[in-house]
Amino acid sequence: MIQVKSYNDGLIKFYCDRCKIKSEQDVSELLVANSVLDVEVVCPSCKDIYILYILKCSDEALMRSLNAEFISLKERRRKELED
């Protein structure tokens, strides 16, 4: 199981319980202003996956629509994993 320990400006630091290793993943190139995305954090050793949802909002007027998109993205991902 992967535990995300920190996230800062696109750098995800995590720990894999299965492998007992610390690692990091840089997703800064995926980040754009006022966006919602899901990132697969992958252990480099056992390939275990953790889904991290990121909402980046720099325009307060867009917050409600981005939040709705965030909820929708989580629901779509949940349904994909059930199938």
N, C-alpha and C positions, 0 to 999 in steps of 0.2 A: 504494500500500500504506500502510495506517495503522499507525503505531507509537504505542502507549500509552507516554507518558513518565512519568506519575504518576497515582496514585489516592489521594485522601484524603477520607474522610467523604462519599462520594458525588460528588465532583468529579473527573471524568476529564479529564486534559490529554493531548492527543495531537498528532501531527505527521503530515501527509499527504505522502508522498513524491511523489505524482503532481502535486499542486498547489503543493507547497513552502510550505504554510501551517501555522501552529500554531493550534489551536483547543481548545475545552473543551466538555464536556457535563456537565450536572448531573443526576444520577440519585438524589439523596438522597431524593426522595419515594417511590422504589421500595423503599428499604431498610427492612426490618423485622428485628427480632431473630430469630435462629435460622432463617435462610432461605438458600436457594440460588436464584440467578437468573442468566439470561444477558441481557446488554445489547448491543444493536446500537449500536456507536459509528459515527456517520455523518459523513463529511466534508461540511461545508456547501456546498462548491463542486462537487466531482465526484460526490458521493453514494456514494463507495466505502464499504464496510461492513467493520467488524472486530467479531468476537464476543468480548466480555469476560465471563468467568464470575466471579461474585462469591459467596463463601460468608461469611456473617456469623453467627458463633456466640458467644453470650454464656453458654451453659450447657454446661459440659464434658460432662455426661451425654448430651447430644444429638450430640456430635461424630461418633460412628461413623455414626449414621443420616444426618446431614447430608452426610458424606463420600460415603456410598453414593448419596444423592440427587444430589450433585454429579457423580459419575461417570456416573450414568444420564442426567442432563441433557446432558452432553457427548456421550454416545453417540447419544441421540435427535437432537440437532442435527446431528451428523455424518451420520446416515442421511438426514435431511431434505435436506441439501446434496447428497448423492449422487443423490437421485431427481430 
